[in-house]
Amino acid sequence: MATIAESADVSVDARIGEDTKIWHLAQVREGADIGKRCIVGRGAYIGSGVHLGDDCKIQNYALIYEPAILADGVFVGPAAVLTNDTYPRAIAPDGSIKTAADWEPVGVTIERGASIGARAVCIAPVTIGAWATVAAGAVVTKDVPAFALVAGVPARRIRWVGRAGVPLEQAGDGIWVCPQTGARYSESNGELREAVE
């Protein structure tokens, strides 16, 4: 059974998975699909039609706009934003108010185990690869490869990280090792893959 704070605004048309916790002042819109054992922090926003896999953590005041898709085990830090409008405007060129019919929302996709740091902004449409890390305050304007650590404005890859999230250490030509777990990774053509033992 899900736990929903009394002050949270959760649509009756949202699907909330078992053992998920939704905290004070969070808003979950109609059609949102939240998996099992997720945590949606205080003041967070989950847009209509957003999909969260199991075991996601959405920290306080993070804004997840539709049609974002988050896989299992994704972390979104405090006040991070996943956008959905490539060319945002409040009014049309003729000065009339824009409506939902005047634009096509585009989403951010975040693959399994990836983390988005506090106050980072992901400009849709982008894909954040599995187990990647977006540093706090970064602005992501292009796809992020799996296991990449990106930082800055605009975000650029500065290191590789493993499943544990810590920077990897180089152990030879194209071979990287996690100092925490000992897991090995191989780099080829700008991509990192878990080494097959």
C-alpha positions in Angstrom: 0.0 0.0 0.0 1.3 3.5 -0.9 1.8 6.2 1.7 0.5 9.6 0.6 0.8 12.7 2.8 -2.5 14.5 3.5 -1.2 17.7 2.0 -0.1 16.0 -1.3 -2.2 16.6 -4.4 -2.5 13.2 -6.1 -4.9 12.7 -9.0 -7.3 9.8 -8.7 -6.3 9.0 -12.2 -2.6 8.4 -11.3 -1.3 4.9 -10.8 0.8 4.7 -7.6 2.8 1.5 -7.0 2.9 -0.5 -3.8 5.1 0.8 -0.9 5.6 4.2 -2.7 5.8 7.3 -0.5 4.5 10.7 -1.6 5.4 13.5 0.8 4.0 16.9 1.8 2.8 19.3 -1.0 3.9 17.0 -3.8 1.7 17.0 -6.9 1.1 14.0 -9.0 -1.1 14.6 -12.1 -3.6 12.5 -13.9 -2.2 9.6 -16.0 1.1 9.6 -14.1 2.4 6.1 -13.6 4.7 5.6 -10.5 6.2 2.3 -9.8 6.8 0.4 -6.5 8.9 1.6 -3.6 9.4 5.1 -5.0 9.8 8.2 -3.0 8.4 11.5 -4.2 9.7 14.3 -2.0 8.1 17.4 -0.6 6.9 19.9 -3.2 7.9 17.7 -6.1 5.8 17.8 -9.4 5.1 14.7 -11.5 3.3 15.7 -14.7 0.4 13.9 -16.5 1.6 10.8 -18.3 5.0 10.7 -16.7 6.3 7.2 -16.1 8.5 6.3 -13.1 9.9 2.8 -12.8 10.3 1.0 -9.5 12.7 2.2 -6.8 13.0 5.8 -8.0 13.8 8.7 -5.7 12.5 12.1 -6.6 13.8 14.7 -4.1 12.2 17.8 -2.8 10.9 20.4 -5.3 12.1 18.4 -8.4 9.9 19.1 -11.5 9.3 16.1 -13.8 7.3 17.3 -16.8 5.4 15.0 -19.2 6.2 13.0 -21.2 9.3 12.0 -19.2 10.1 8.3 -18.8 12.3 7.2 -15.9 13.5 3.6 -15.7 14.0 1.7 -12.5 16.3 3.0 -9.8 16.6 6.6 -11.1 17.5 9.4 -8.6 16.5 13.0 -9.3 18.0 15.5 -6.9 16.4 18.5 -5.1 15.0 21.2 -7.4 16.2 19.4 -10.6 14.0 20.1 -13.7 13.2 17.8 -16.7 11.7 20.2 -19.3 9.2 19.4 -22.1 9.0 22.3 -24.5 11.7 22.9 -27.2 10.6 26.5 -28.0 8.6 27.7 -25.0 6.3 30.7 -25.4 3.2 31.9 -23.4 1.7 33.6 -26.4 1.5 32.9 -30.2 3.1 35.4 -32.7 -0.3 37.1 -33.0 -0.4 37.8 -29.2 -3.1 35.2 -28.4 -2.6 32.9 -25.4 -1.1 29.6 -26.4 -3.0 26.5 -25.5 -2.1 22.8 -25.1 -3.0 22.3 -28.7 -0.4 24.8 -29.9 2.6 22.7 -29.1 3.9 19.1 -29.0 5.5 18.1 -25.6 8.9 16.3 -25.8 10.3 14.4 -23.0 13.4 13.4 -21.1 14.3 9.7 -20.9 16.4 8.5 -18.0 17.7 5.0 -18.1 18.2 2.5 -15.2 20.2 3.6 -12.2 21.1 7.1 -13.5 21.3 10.1 -11.2 20.4 13.8 -11.8 22.1 16.2 -9.3 20.5 19.0 -7.4 19.3 21.9 -9.5 20.4 20.3 -12.7 18.3 21.0 -15.8 17.7 18.4 -18.6 16.5 20.1 -21.8 14.1 17.8 -23.7 14.4 15.8 -25.8 17.5 14.1 -24.3 18.3 10.6 -23.0 20.4 10.1 -19.9 22.1 6.6 -20.3 22.1 3.9 -17.7 24.1 4.5 -14.5 25.2 8.0 -15.7 25.5 10.9 -13.3 24.5 14.5 -14.1 26.4 16.8 -11.7 24.6 19.4 -9.5 23.7 22.5 -11.5 24.5 21.0 -14.9 22.5 21.9 -17.9 22.1 18.9 -20.2 21.4 19.8 -23.8 22.4 16.5 -25.6 22.3 12.8 -24.9 24.5 11.5 -22.1 26.2 8.1 -22.6 25.8 5.3 -20.1 28.2 5.5 -17.1 29.2 9.1 -18.0 29.7 11.8 -15.4 28.7 15.1 -17.0 29.0 18.6 -15.5 28.8 22.3 -16.5 26.8 24.5 -18.7 26.3 23.0 -21.2 27.1 19.6 -19.6 30.1 17.7 -20.9 31.6 14.4 -19.9 34.3 14.8 -17.4 34.7 11.3 -16.1 33.3 7.8 -16.2 31.4 6.3 -13.2 30.4 2.8 -12.4 27.2 1.4 -10.9 28.3 2.6 -7.4 28.4 6.2 -8.7 32.1 6.9 -7.9 34.6 7.9 -10.5 36.4 5.0 -12.2 40.2 4.7 -12.3 42.0 3.8 -15.5 43.7 0.4 -15.3 45.2 0.1 -18.7 44.4 0.8 -22.4 40.6 1.2 -22.4 40.1 -0.6 -19.1 38.5 1.2 -16.1 38.0 -0.1 -12.5 35.6 0.9 -9.8 37.7 1.7 -6.7 34.7 0.8 -4.5 33.5 -2.5 -5.9 36.4 -3.7 -8.1 34.0 -3.9 -11.1 35.8 -3.6 -14.5 34.6 -1.6 -17.5 35.9 -1.3 -21.1 35.9 1.9 -23.2 35.6 1.8 -26.9 34.6 4.5 -29.4 33.4 7.0 -26.7 31.3 4.4 -24.9 31.8 2.5 -21.7 30.5 -1.1 -21.1 30.7 -3.4 -18.2 33.5 -5.9 -18.9 32.5 -9.6 -19.3 34.5 -11.7 -16.8 
